[in-house]
Amino acid sequence: MHLGIPLNDLGELILGQAIEKRDFIAPANKLRVSVLDHPMLHMETQNGAITAEINDHALRQLATYGEIPAKYVEKLESAPELLERNLNHWLTESAEPRMVRLLANKEESVMRAFLSSRYRPLDNIDLAQRCLPRLKAIGAEIKSCALTETRFYLQAVTERITREVKVGDRVQAGIVISNSEVGAGSLRIEPMIYRLVCSNGMVVGTSLRKFHVGRDGKSDDEFIHEIFTDQTKALMDGAFWAKVGDIIDAAFDEARFEQVVGRMSDATKTRVGDLPQDVVEVTASAFGLNKDEQDAMMRHLFEGGDLSLWGVVNAVTRTAADVSSYDRAVELERIGGQILGLKPSAFSKN
């Protein structure tokens, strides 16, 4: 499991974002981009002009909207005036209303997302306010958390639900809660298994996957207007958030936990191959592991000395602690859960 940041730091970060967030509905052709040292957004709202630095994620979204390939955008880093011309051309071609999400304080403004006008924000501060008290009430401890450029994460486990996969190899029930305020994925609540011997986490299925889709945002063709939280939205969100606590409880269901532990126990007896390099090669091909991840997986397979299906699962989830990206670490924890469901024949190179 990736270490992440202290929970207090996470709280300060998401509170800061909640205070600084500003959302707008804007016709695409009313937006302009300039590129000097860094791409900047310019827009004229009903309350005045706004200039904001465009972060990497929002720049990728702008490029995607103009159907500009990511590799071409990278190439245009050496020709910023051409990047500017490309982006502005495709913005000018469309009057489609879009949601523009900013973070703004007295010192600076940052454009963090360029989204469909139907995007329904489910913000991290609201999620944390619902999740943290519920996790505390059921005796779950936060083991890791993070706020990346695109996603919010909480990973928690409880000592109340503990079993042995095999003698000396104990696991606990846990949960991964994640969300994106900027269109990088859905809100997800996923059951997790936490392995005590090496602090590995493995995601085992999904209890909730809520996409950020709502009603169309309205925009006058002549104006860009700011969105403010209204009573109707608060009531709609309230009905959704009321379900989240029940879903968290369900993620710690003991009967489902017992079933997964049973599959893990079976995996300890299931040999998948004779050569670690073959197992790594097949796993890398099936799940898109890069060279550094393959090297880490190979190292952990040798250290564990276990070519069972359980050994492969743990080599991958242990690799999650080695990668620098928290987003990728959680993806590797999900891959570990997928591997648990494979048959030995899946590792054959024939």
Residue pairs with C-beta under 8 A, 6 or more apart in sequence:
1 143
1 144
1 155
1 194
1 199
1 200
1 201
1 317
1 320
1 321
1 329
1 333
2 144
2 146
2 320
2 321
2 323
2 326
2 329
2 330
3 144
3 321
4 10
4 144
4 145
4 146
4 153
4 155
4 326
5 145
5 146
5 147
7 142
7 145
10 128
10 145
10 146
10 147
10 152
11 128
13 147
14 124
14 125
14 128
14 147
14 152
15 125
17 103
17 123
17 124
17 125
17 181
18 123
18 124
18 125
20 103
20 104
20 105
21 101
21 102
21 103
21 123
21 181
22 101
22 102
22 103
22 104
22 109
22 226
23 99
23 100
23 101
23 102
23 121
23 226
23 227
24 43
24 45
24 99
24 100
24 102
24 224
24 225
24 226
24 227
25 97
25 98
25 99
25 100
25 117
25 217
25 218
25 219
25 224
25 225
25 227
26 43
26 97
26 98
26 99
26 100
26 219
26 224
27 94
27 95
27 96
27 97
27 98
27 219
27 221
27 224
28 65
28 91
28 94
28 95
28 96
28 97
28 98
29 91
29 92
29 93
29 94
29 95
30 43
30 44
30 223
30 224
31 41
31 42
31 43
31 91
31 98
31 100
32 41
32 42
32 43
32 88
32 91
33 39
33 40
33 41
33 42
33 54
33 62
33 84
33 87
33 88
33 91
34 40
34 42
34 84
35 80
35 81
35 83
35 84
36 80
38 53
38 54
39 53
39 54
39 59
39 80
39 83
39 84
39 87
40 51
40 52
40 53
40 54
41 50
41 51
41 52
41 53
41 54
41 58
41 100
41 111
42 49
42 50
42 51
43 49
43 50
43 100
43 224
44 50
44 224
45 223
45 224
45 225
45 226
46 223
46 224
46 225
47 226
50 102
50 104
50 109
51 109
52 102
52 104
52 108
52 109
52 110
52 111
53 108
53 109
53 110
53 111
54 62
54 110
54 111
55 110
55 111
55 112
55 149
56 149
57 112
57 113
57 149
57 150
57 182
57 184
58 111
58 112
58 113
58 114
58 182
59 73
60 70
60 73
61 113
61 114
61 115
61 183
62 87
62 91
62 114
63 69
63 70
63 73
63 87
65 90
65 91
65 98
65 114
66 86
66 87
66 89
66 90
66 91
67 90
68 86
68 87
68 90
73 83
76 82
76 83
76 86
77 83
95 221
96 117
97 117
97 216
97 217
97 218
97 219
98 114
98 115
98 116
98 117
99 113
99 114
99 115
99 116
99 117
99 119
99 217
99 227
100 111
100 113
100 114
100 115
100 224
101 111
101 112
101 113
101 114
101 115
101 121
101 181
101 182
102 109
102 110
102 111
102 112
103 109
103 110
103 112
104 110
112 149
112 181
112 182
113 181
113 182
113 183
115 182
115 183
117 216
117 217
117 218
117 219
118 213
118 214
118 215
118 216
118 217
119 183
119 212
119 213
119 214
119 217
120 212
120 213
120 214
120 215
121 181
121 212
122 179
122 181
122 187
122 210
122 212
122 237
122 240
123 181
124 147
124 152
124 179
124 181
126 237
126 241
127 152
127 177
127 179
127 187
127 241
127 244
128 152
128 154
130 241
130 244
130 245
131 154
131 177
131 244
131 248
132 154
134 244
134 245
134 248
134 249
135 142
135 154
135 156
135 175
135 248
138 158
138 160
138 248
138 249
138 252
139 158
139 159
139 160
140 156
140 157
140 158
140 174
140 175
140 252
141 156
141 157
141 158
141 159
142 154
142 155
142 156
143 155
143 156
143 157
143 174
143 194
143 199
143 201
144 153
144 155
144 201
145 153
145 154
145 155
146 152
146 153
146 326
147 153
148 325
148 326
148 327
150 180
150 182
150 184
150 185
150 327
151 178
151 179
151 180
151 184
151 185
151 326
151 327
152 178
152 179
152 180
152 181
153 176
153 177
153 178
153 326
153 330
154 175
154 176
154 177
154 178
155 174
155 175
155 176
155 177
155 192
155 201
156 174
156 175
156 177
157 172
157 173
157 174
157 175
157 192
157 194
158 172
158 173
158 174
158 252
159 172
160 173
161 172
161 173
161 252
161 254
161 257
162 170
162 171
162 172
162 173
163 170
163 171
163 257
163 258
163 261
164 170
164 171
165 171
165 195
165 261
165 264
165 265
165 268
165 310
166 265
166 268
168 197
169 195
169 197
169 268
170 195
170 196
170 197
171 193
171 194
171 195
171 196
171 261
171 264
172 193
172 194
172 196
173 191
173 192
173 193
173 194
173 252
173 254
173 257
174 191
174 192
174 193
174 194
174 201
175 189
175 190
175 191
175 192
175 248
175 251
175 252
176 188
176 189
176 190
176 192
176 201
176 203
176 330
176 333
177 188
177 189
177 190
177 248
178 185
178 187
178 188
178 190
178 330
179 187
179 188
180 186
180 187
180 212
183 212
186 209
186 210
186 211
186 212
187 208
187 209
187 210
187 212
188 206
188 208
188 209
188 210
189 206
189 207
189 208
189 244
189 247
189 248
189 251
190 203
190 204
190 205
190 206
190 207
190 251
190 334
191 203
191 204
191 205
191 207
191 251
191 252
191 256
191 257
191 260
192 201
192 202
192 203
192 204
192 333
193 201
193 202
193 204
193 257
193 260
193 261
193 264
193 337
194 200
194 201
195 201
195 202
195 314
195 317
198 314
198 318
199 321
200 314
200 317
200 318
200 320
200 321
200 333
200 336
201 317
201 320
201 333
202 313
202 317
202 333
202 336
202 337
202 340
203 330
203 333
203 334
203 336
203 337
204 260
204 337
204 340
205 337
207 247
207 250
207 251
208 244
208 247
210 240
214 236
217 227
219 225
260 340
263 340
263 341
264 310
264 313
264 340
267 308
267 309
267 310
267 313
267 340
268 308
268 309
268 310
269 308
270 308
270 309
270 310
270 344
271 307
271 308
271 309
271 344
272 279
272 307
272 308
272 309
272 312
272 344
272 346
272 347
273 279
273 282
273 307
273 344
273 347
273 348
274 307
276 298
276 301
276 302
276 307
277 298
278 347
278 349
279 301
279 307
279 312
279 347
280 289
280 294
280 297
280 298
280 301
281 294
281 349
282 346
282 347
282 348
282 349
283 289
283 297
283 312
283 316
283 339
283 347
284 293
284 294
284 297
286 346
287 316
287 335
287 338
287 339
289 297
289 319
292 322
292 323
293 319
293 322
293 323
293 332
296 318
296 319
296 322
296 323
297 315
297 316
297 319
298 315
300 314
300 315
300 318
300 319
301 307
301 311
301 312
301 315
304 311
304 314
304 315
305 311
306 314
309 339
309 340
309 342
309 344
312 339
312 347
313 336
313 339
313 340
314 336
316 332
316 335
316 336
316 339
317 332
317 333
317 336
319 332
320 328
320 329
320 330
320 332
320 333
320 336
321 329
323 329
323 332
